[in-house]
Amino acid sequence: MRRSSLRWTIPLFLGLQVALLWLQGVQIHRQNQVLQGLRDDIQTLADSMTSMDQPSGGYAEEDQFVPSAFQSPQSPAKDEKQMAVLGAQEEQDATAKELQASRESGRKAVAEAREAQSKLSWEENAKKADETRKVQAATQSWQRWSLWALALVAVALGGRAILRRRG
């Protein structure tokens, strides 16, 4: 009688041990995913801090531009007779046009930089989502196989117990 109780307790404890090891593996895998996410966040933060430190990067040039609301309006001279040189007004017009063109160029560059940054942000988010889907698919596949293997072991042990009782 003592021997028959050992026949079912040993496989039961082995099965429990396998189940506990599986749970431990799941927890370690989850912790690994969290650590990878934290590592990616820290890397992104470090990259953004590095790009902000560079003088030629990102939005550092945007601060150099003054909005047109705060600029003094350009008023043409009322009396052209007061001009000492006839070409002075033309020079001022050319300078004003050049200044306006440089402002427009600056605005266009800032807009393009923002658009490029938003595109990169979208691409990075899509890349992260794709990586997350791959990790989840890999996790679900091995979990599915391990559950099927555990079910098969349980069915085999149950069938063995039934056959031993009959025989």
C-alpha positions, 0 to 999 in steps of 0.5 A: 500500500505504501508503494502505490502512494509513492507512484502517484505522489512522485509524478505529482510533485514533478509536475508541480515542479515543472509548472513552477519552473514554467511560471518562473520563466514567464515572470523572468520573460516579463521582467526582461521585456520591461527592462528592454522597454526601459532601456529603449526609453533611456536610449531615446532620452539620451539621443534626444538630449544629445541632439538638443546639446548640439548647436546645429540641431533641431529647433536651436535655430528657431530661436534666432527668428523674430516673429513679424508682429514684434518687428518694426514695420518698414515704412517707405520714405515719403520724400525722395528728395531727401535722399542723398544718394539715388541708389540708397532707396534701391539698396534698402529695398534690396536689403529688405527683400533679402531679409524677407527671403531669408526669413521665409527660408528660415520658416520653411526650414523650420517647417521641414525640420518639424515635418521630418521629426514627425515622420521619424516619430511615426516610423519609430512608433511603427517600428516599436509596435512591430517589434512588440508584435514579434515578441508577443507572437514568439511568446505566444507560440512557445507558451502554446507549445508548452501548454500542449506538452503539459496537457499531453503529459497530463493525459498520458499520466491519466491514461497510464493510471487508468490502464494500471487500475484495469490491469 
